[in-house]
Amino acid sequence: MEQIGKFIVLIGVILIVVGLAISVFDRIPLLGRLPGDIHIKRGNFHFYFPVVTSIAISATLTLLFWLFTRFIKR
């Protein structure tokens, strides 16, 4: 039961961090406007796919989680 409690707290912390990141996403410079992001605008059609931004966020989160698990195991 103790493991389940720790897991639920961890999920809660992750949700809080994600919520804060979403709320300040517009204030982070260049994020979402990196070279390589796909942006098509024709008439009233607008398509945006942040390819490079997604890769950068994924690499950053992978590094953070790797560091987090490495320090937890000590």
C-alpha positions in Angstrom: 0.0 0.0 0.0 2.9 2.4 0.7 4.2 2.0 -2.9 0.7 2.9 -4.3 0.7 6.0 -2.1 4.1 7.1 -3.4 3.1 6.4 -7.0 -0.1 8.6 -6.6 1.9 11.4 -5.1 4.5 11.2 -8.0 1.6 11.3 -10.5 0.2 14.4 -8.8 3.6 16.1 -8.8 4.0 15.3 -12.5 0.5 16.7 -13.3 1.3 19.9 -11.4 4.6 20.4 -13.3 2.8 19.8 -16.6 0.1 22.2 -15.7 2.5 24.9 -14.8 4.5 24.3 -18.0 1.4 24.6 -20.1 0.4 27.9 -18.4 3.8 29.5 -19.0 4.4 27.9 -22.5 3.8 31.2 -24.3 6.4 33.0 -22.2 9.3 30.7 -23.1 11.2 32.3 -26.0 11.6 30.3 -29.2 9.6 27.3 -27.9 7.1 26.5 -30.6 8.9 28.6 -33.2 12.1 26.7 -33.8 13.6 26.1 -37.3 12.1 22.9 -38.6 8.7 23.4 -37.2 6.0 23.0 -39.9 3.8 26.0 -40.4 1.4 26.2 -43.4 -1.1 29.1 -43.8 -3.2 29.4 -46.9 -6.4 31.5 -47.0 -8.5 30.4 -44.0 -6.6 27.1 -43.6 -3.9 27.0 -40.9 -1.7 24.0 -40.1 1.1 23.9 -37.5 3.1 20.9 -36.4 6.1 21.6 -34.0 8.4 18.8 -35.1 11.7 20.2 -33.7 10.0 21.6 -30.6 8.6 18.2 -29.8 12.0 16.6 -30.3 13.7 19.2 -28.0 11.0 18.8 -25.3 11.3 15.0 -25.5 15.1 15.1 -25.2 14.9 17.4 -22.3 12.4 15.4 -20.4 14.3 12.1 -21.1 17.4 13.7 -19.6 15.5 15.0 -16.6 13.8 11.7 -15.9 17.1 9.8 -16.4 18.8 12.1 -13.9 15.9 11.8 -11.5 15.9 8.0 -11.5 19.7 7.9 -11.2 19.6 10.0 -8.0 16.6 8.1 -6.6 18.5 4.8 -6.8 21.4 5.9 -4.7 
